[in-house]
Amino acid sequence: MPTSTPTKWWSKDTVAVITGANQGIGYEIARQLAQNGLTVVATARSEERGKAAVEALRKELGGEAQELVAFHLLDVTSDESVAALAQWLRQTYRGVDILVNNAGIARAETEEKIFDTNYYGVKRVTKAILPLLRPSPAGARVINLTSDLGILKSLSDKYCVEWKDRDQITEDQIDHFIQQYLGESKEGTSKSEEWEDVYKVYFLTKVALNAYTSVLAREVGPAKEKVYVNCFNPGLTRTNMNDYLSTLQGNTFQINTLQEAAMTGIWLALHPVGGPHGKYLEQKNGSIAEW
Ligand SMILES: NC(=O)c1ccc[n+]([C@@H]2O[C@H](COP(=O)([O-])OP(=O)(O)OC[C@H]3O[C@@H](n4cnc5c(N)ncnc54)[C@H](OP(=O)(O)O)[C@@H]3O)[C@@H](O)[C@H]2O)c1
């Protein structure tokens, strides 16, 4: 974990929006940010699950911190839902300081749905909230939850050699890669046999997300709009997304608690001015890693 003690620059007027905050790592990030005294907008795609989670969170926090948590509906795969959230944020808070793109799925009825949530969902939400990000003295933050399984260097050269150069990659190239992959997958001609396992598409969505983090970081740097953009890997953690790792065999894997999984995200949210930008951070120790 980065060791510098955060200089407290935030207050209860600092607004953090978290996607998929009704359970798992998103819930834990919401809990810790409210505990630190920020206003937290915990969003969820289900009104019932979201409101129940916010109620539980308020109970857990108690005291003044419970007043800091608000709920809003958000399905990251829906343009209407994203637009409604952005409008509500503008009316209610007039701006946002921290966006945590946490919502994600590993399996779905179609491969398109996984891309639509983990990659296009992040883009949809980020593009809608970017105009609301406030150039506070400490800078606004966009924090994307990714996986070490999606690091760009793990892509084989035969599949996508141009991706190796993160400084050159464009959003069009990422979108093209996804459409190419989905086309080949439908035809059964996919060249990506290295991804032939149950989480194959999930990994590819995180590759795309890492590349998008890099593209976005070039577009909106702290030197321009005062926005810090990074992604981090929370590490292997028992959550609903992976059936709480109930099928995991052997004890060779390091498994994080929710608190450990959230750690680097919290650090990225609260670091003082001048923190990392356009980086991939590893779990727990928060070291900046090669991607
Ligand atoms: N757990 C791990 O080992 C691990 C490792 C590396 C990275 N990650 C990443 O960490 C993030 C959080 O995952 P988690 O492990 O905490 O899983 P989780 O407990 O299943 O939480 C995922 C959250 O995303 C929400 N979500 C799914 N689709 C959505 C949509 N269309 N719109 C809005 N919200 C949606 C879920 O809502 P519902 O409750 O309605 O389903 C849930 O709140 C993900 O991005 C994941 O890829 C996790």
The ligand as an SDF file (V2000), in Angstrom:
LIG
                    3D

 48 52  0  0  0  0  0  0  0  0999 V2000
  -14.2190  -10.4540   -6.7160 N   0  0  0  0  0  0  0  0  0  0  0  0
  -13.0500  -10.5500   -7.3210 C   0  0  0  0  0  0  0  0  0  0  0  0
  -12.2730  -11.5220   -7.1020 O   0  0  0  0  0  0  0  0  0  0  0  0
  -12.6150   -9.4780   -8.2880 C   0  0  0  0  0  0  0  0  0  0  0  0
  -11.3000   -9.5220   -8.7880 C   0  0  0  0  0  0  0  0  0  0  0  0
  -10.8800   -8.5430   -9.6790 C   0  0  0  0  0  0  0  0  0  0  0  0
  -11.7610   -7.5380  -10.0430 C   0  0  0  0  0  0  0  0  0  0  0  0
  -13.0310   -7.5130   -9.5560 N   0  0  0  0  0  0  0  0  0  0  0  0
  -13.9330   -6.4180   -9.9830 C   0  0  0  0  0  0  0  0  0  0  0  0
  -14.5040   -5.7720   -8.8610 O   0  0  0  0  0  0  0  0  0  0  0  0
  -15.7560   -5.1830   -9.2360 C   0  0  0  0  0  0  0  0  0  0  0  0
  -16.8070   -5.5210   -8.1970 C   0  0  0  0  0  0  0  0  0  0  0  0
  -17.0770   -6.9160   -8.2490 O   0  0  0  0  0  0  0  0  0  0  0  0
  -17.4400   -7.7990   -6.9790 P   0  0  0  0  0  0  0  0  0  0  0  0
  -16.4330   -8.8830   -6.9250 O   0  0  0  0  0  0  0  0  0  0  0  0
  -17.6600   -6.9400   -5.8050 O   0  0  0  0  0  0  0  0  0  0  0  0
  -18.8040   -8.4820   -7.5100 O   0  0  0  0  0  0  0  0  0  0  0  0
  -20.3080   -8.4150   -6.9620 P   0  0  0  0  0  0  0  0  0  0  0  0
  -20.3390   -8.5910   -5.4920 O   0  0  0  0  0  0  0  0  0  0  0  0
  -21.0580   -9.3640   -7.8160 O   0  0  0  0  0  0  0  0  0  0  0  0
  -20.7300   -6.9150   -7.2870 O   0  0  0  0  0  0  0  0  0  0  0  0
  -20.9320   -6.4720   -8.5860 C   0  0  0  0  0  0  0  0  0  0  0  0
  -21.8630   -5.2780   -8.5340 C   0  0  0  0  0  0  0  0  0  0  0  0
  -22.0790   -4.8020   -9.8860 O   0  0  0  0  0  0  0  0  0  0  0  0
  -23.4760   -4.6410  -10.0470 C   0  0  0  0  0  0  0  0  0  0  0  0
  -23.8990   -4.6700  -11.4440 N   0  0  0  0  0  0  0  0  0  0  0  0
  -23.8570   -5.6910  -12.3270 C   0  0  0  0  0  0  0  0  0  0  0  0
  -24.3930   -5.3190  -13.5030 N   0  0  0  0  0  0  0  0  0  0  0  0
  -24.7930   -4.0270  -13.3550 C   0  0  0  0  0  0  0  0  0  0  0  0
  -25.4330   -3.0840  -14.1940 C   0  0  0  0  0  0  0  0  0  0  0  0
  -25.8030   -3.3980  -15.4600 N   0  0  0  0  0  0  0  0  0  0  0  0
  -25.6670   -1.8380  -13.7250 N   0  0  0  0  0  0  0  0  0  0  0  0
  -25.3150   -1.5100  -12.4490 C   0  0  0  0  0  0  0  0  0  0  0  0
  -24.7410   -2.3710  -11.5940 N   0  0  0  0  0  0  0  0  0  0  0  0
  -24.4730   -3.6160  -12.0440 C   0  0  0  0  0  0  0  0  0  0  0  0
  -24.1000   -5.7750   -9.2490 C   0  0  0  0  0  0  0  0  0  0  0  0
  -25.4830   -5.5530   -9.0580 O   0  0  0  0  0  0  0  0  0  0  0  0
  -26.4970   -6.7690   -8.6590 P   0  0  0  0  0  0  0  0  0  0  0  0
  -26.3520   -6.9860   -7.1960 O   0  0  0  0  0  0  0  0  0  0  0  0
  -27.8240   -6.2150   -9.0640 O   0  0  0  0  0  0  0  0  0  0  0  0
  -26.0890   -7.9580   -9.4650 O   0  0  0  0  0  0  0  0  0  0  0  0
  -23.2610   -5.6480   -7.9790 C   0  0  0  0  0  0  0  0  0  0  0  0
  -23.7220   -4.6150   -7.1840 O   0  0  0  0  0  0  0  0  0  0  0  0
  -16.0780   -5.7030  -10.6440 C   0  0  0  0  0  0  0  0  0  0  0  0
  -15.7690   -4.7180  -11.5890 O   0  0  0  0  0  0  0  0  0  0  0  0
  -15.1340   -6.8800  -10.7790 C   0  0  0  0  0  0  0  0  0  0  0  0
  -14.8090   -7.1470  -12.1260 O   0  0  0  0  0  0  0  0  0  0  0  0
  -13.4650   -8.4500   -8.6640 C   0  0  0  0  0  0  0  0  0  0  0  0
  1  2  1  0
  2  3  2  0
  2  4  1  0
  4  5  1  0
  4 48  2  0
  5  6  2  0
  6  7  1  0
  7  8  2  0
  8  9  1  0
  8 48  1  0
  9 10  1  0
  9 46  1  0
 10 11  1  0
 11 12  1  0
 11 44  1  0
 12 13  1  0
 13 14  1  0
 14 15  2  0
 14 16  1  0
 14 17  1  0
 17 18  1  0
 18 19  2  0
 18 20  1  0
 18 21  1  0
 21 22  1  0
 22 23  1  0
 23 24  1  0
 23 42  1  0
 24 25  1  0
 25 26  1  0
 25 36  1  0
 26 27  1  0
 26 35  1  0
 27 28  2  0
 28 29  1  0
 29 30  1  0
 29 35  2  0
 30 31  1  0
 30 32  2  0
 32 33  1  0
 33 34  2  0
 34 35  1  0
 36 37  1  0
 36 42  1  0
 37 38  1  0
 38 39  2  0
 38 40  1  0
 38 41  1  0
 42 43  1  0
 44 45  1  0
 44 46  1  0
 46 47  1  0
M  CHG  2   8   1  16  -1
M  END
$$$$
